[in-house]
Amino acid sequence: ILLFMSFSRLNVFYPELAIFLLVVYLMILIGKLLTLTLVATDPKLQSAMYIFVINLALTDTVISTSAFAKMIAVCLWNDIAISQCVSSKNGVCWLQQHDH
């Protein structure tokens, strides 16, 4: 996120970048929802391995939501604070520790 702020000359491209990030984020969400729906509805996919796939999909959705929402906000409104970066990093580290 701090990388976006270092390119002050590129502010004119921030709206396009925000749209691109939103499209990528929506594709991620649709893919994860399709995965969750497929595993939940097909009785053949109710084994332990697919429960880990659901866990991974949910964790990836949470991390993606956190990261993409902040990147889109930075692109649209140029609002960034160091405390938000640190809390976001700590949240991701906490999720990664508790995922294993």
C-alpha positions in Angstrom: 0.0 0.0 0.0 2.9 2.3 0.7 4.1 1.6 -2.8 1.0 3.4 -4.2 1.8 6.6 -2.2 5.4 6.8 -3.4 4.3 7.4 -7.0 2.9 10.8 -6.6 3.1 11.6 -10.4 0.9 8.7 -11.1 -2.1 10.1 -9.3 -3.9 10.5 -12.6 -4.0 6.7 -13.0 -5.5 6.0 -9.6 -9.1 5.9 -10.7 -8.3 3.4 -13.5 -6.2 1.4 -11.0 -9.1 1.4 -8.6 -11.4 0.0 -11.3 -8.9 -2.7 -12.2 -8.5 -3.7 -8.6 -12.3 -3.8 -8.1 -12.6 -6.1 -11.1 -9.9 -8.4 -9.8 -11.5 -8.4 -6.4 -14.9 -9.3 -7.8 -13.3 -12.1 -9.8 -11.7 -13.5 -6.7 -15.0 -13.3 -4.8 -16.9 -15.0 -7.6 -14.3 -17.8 -7.8 -14.3 -18.4 -4.0 -18.1 -18.4 -3.9 -18.2 -20.9 -6.7 -15.7 -23.1 -4.9 -17.8 -22.9 -1.7 -21.0 -23.6 -3.5 -19.6 -26.5 -5.4 -18.1 -28.2 -2.3 -21.3 -27.5 -0.2 -23.7 -28.9 -2.8 -21.9 -32.0 -4.2 -22.1 -34.9 -1.7 -19.0 -36.5 -3.3 -17.0 -33.5 -2.1 -17.8 -33.8 1.5 -14.5 -35.4 2.5 -11.9 -34.0 4.9 -9.7 -32.7 2.0 -12.5 -30.5 0.8 -13.1 -29.1 4.3 -9.6 -27.8 4.1 -10.4 -26.3 0.7 -13.3 -24.5 2.2 -11.1 -23.2 5.0 -8.5 -22.0 2.5 -11.2 -20.3 0.4 -12.7 -18.5 3.4 -9.2 -17.4 4.7 -8.3 -16.2 1.2 -11.5 -14.2 1.0 -10.9 -12.5 4.3 -7.3 -11.6 3.4 -8.3 -10.4 -0.1 -11.1 -8.3 1.3 -8.8 -6.6 3.7 -6.0 -5.9 1.2 -8.1 -5.0 -1.8 -10.5 -2.7 0.1 -7.6 -0.7 1.5 -5.9 -0.5 -1.9 -9.1 0.7 -3.6 -9.5 3.3 -0.8 -6.0 4.5 -1.3 -6.5 4.8 -5.0 -9.8 6.7 -4.7 -9.3 8.9 -1.7 -5.5 8.9 -1.0 -6.2 8.0 2.6 -3.5 6.0 4.3 -2.1 5.9 7.8 0.9 4.0 9.1 -1.2 2.6 11.9 -3.6 1.1 9.4 -0.7 -0.5 7.5 0.6 -2.0 10.7 -2.8 -3.3 11.9 -3.5 -4.8 8.5 -0.1 -6.5 8.5 -0.7 -7.8 12.1 -4.1 -9.1 11.1 -2.7 -11.0 8.1 0.1 -12.5 10.3 -2.4 -13.5 12.9 -4.6 -15.3 10.3 -1.6 -17.1 8.8 -0.5 -18.3 12.3 -4.0 -19.6 13.2 -4.6 -21.2 9.8 -2.0 -23.9 10.3 
